[in-house]
Amino acid sequence: MPNPSPLTHRLATRADLARIVEIYNSTIASREVTADLEPISVESREPWFAEHSPQFRPLWVVEIDGEVAGWLSFSSFYGRPAYDGTAEVSLYIDERFRRAGIGRYLLGEAMAQAPQIGVHTLLGFIFGHNLPSLALFERYGFARWAHLPRVALLDGVERDLVILGRRVAP
């Protein structure tokens, strides 16, 4: 689904990592977006950052008024070569910039640009109670490919994980 948004993205640099972690950490308390229970450190994300490359698994940021407002990462699925054409996409938006079209923009761009990095299938791993994220992915044609009931324990509450998928190249 094309997005006529004036937003743009760029490849993340090492200088963006602290802000990327800050945005990520800001979602932990909601217990809606990530299975991390405590804030993570920039140092702990160094190996994750190093795994991203423009040609294979890019990491993008969107800036608004010179500030990183959100980011999207492509991550390898299952770590075996036969799955290189499949990538998980994760996107995180600073709370101050939510509902401004950044998520729609980034997901649309990921779908459009995935074939250029050899990705034919995109996956999203989303908690079953994260209705806004489920709606976003479904709006872009992602289907529910798996439902893992009660696999996460968040503050004593068992939560489901939904895996959404979409083929983006023949």
N, C-alpha and C positions, 0 to 999 in steps of 0.2 A: 504494500500500500504506500504509494508515494506521499511524501510529506513536503508541502510547499513552504516549510519553515525557513526563516532567515538564519537559523542556527548553523554553526559549523563546528567541526571537531578537528582535532589534531592528534598525532601520536603523543602519548605521555612520555615525559622525560624523567630522569631520576629526580630532578628538582620538584616534580609534581607528587612524588611518593608520599610525603608527609600529609599533603592535602587529601590524597586518595584515601589514606588510612584514617584521617580525621572524619571524612564523610562516611566511610565504612563503620567506624566506631560509633558514630552518632545513631546508627540504626539498631545497635545491639539491644538497648534497653526496651525497645518496642516488642521484642520477641516475635516479630512478624517477618523479618527479612533474612536473618542469618542464624545459623545454629551455634555461632560463637556466643558464649555466655559472659565473657569478660572482654574488655578492650584489648586489642592487639597492639603490638609495637611496630614502629617503622622497621626496626631491625629484623623482626620476625617475618616481614613481608619482602625482604630483599631477594630471597630465592624465587619467590612467586613473581616479582617484578622481572627478574632476569630470564624467566621462562617465556616472556612475551617478546615477540619479534614482529616487525612490520610485515614480513613476507609470510608468516605462518600463523601466529597467534597474537594479533595486535592488541594493544591496550590504548584506548582513546580517552581523551578528556574533552569536555565542552566548557568553554569559558564564557562568562557573562561579565561585562565591564572589568575584564582583566582578572577575574577570579574563577578558579575551577569550580563549576557548579554541579558537575556530575561526571561520571565515567562509565565506560563499558569495557569489559574484557572478554576475549575469546580464550577459552581454556580447552585443552585436550580432553577428550572423553576416553576414559578407561586405559589410556597409556599404552596401547598396542598399535603397531603400524597399520593394521587393517582398518583401524578406526580414524585414521588421519583426516578423512573427509567429513568427520563429524566433530562439531565443537559445541561446548556449552557456552552460552552467553550469560554474563552477569552484568546488571546495571544498577548503579546506586546514584541517587540524586540528593544533594543537600536539601534539607527540609525547607529552607527559605526559597528554593527554586522549584519545588514540586508543583505539579499542575500547570506548568508553563510550556509543556510540549517537549521537554528534553528527553523523557523516556520514549515517547513516540518517535522523535527524531532519531535517537540512537538505535532503536530497534529497527527502524526502517533502513537506516544506513548499513547496519550489520547484515540485514537480508540482501541488500543490493550489492554489497562489496564482498560478501562471503565467497562467491565463485572465483574472484580474483586471487584469493589466498588458498584455493584448492578445497574449499568447504562446500559440500553439497547439502548438508543436514545440520540444522541448528537445534539445540536443546535448551530448555530452561528448567531449572530445578527450583520449584517454588512451594513454600508451605501452603497447605490446603486452606488455611485461614487468612492468607494474604490475598484478599479479594481484589484490591486494585492491580496488583501485578498479574494475577491470573487473567483479569479482564483485558489488560494491555496486550498480553501475548495472544489471547484468543482473538482480539480485535485484528491482529495481524496474521490471522490464519493458522496459528499454532493449535494443534489438537492435543488432547490429553492422551498420552501414550502409556502412562503408568500411574498407578496410585499405590503408594506405600503407606498403609495405615499405621498410625501411632509409632512411627520409627524415631521420632525426636522427643526428648523430654525437656521441656522448657518450664522452669520454676514449678515442677511437680505436675505439669499438664502435658499429656502425651499429644503430639501433633503429627498430622499426616504430611507427607511429601508428595507433591504431584510433579511428574515429569511431562513437560509439554515438548512437542517436537514439530518441526516443519522442514520439509524438503525445499531447498531454495535454488537448486540447479538440477538439471536432468540427470 
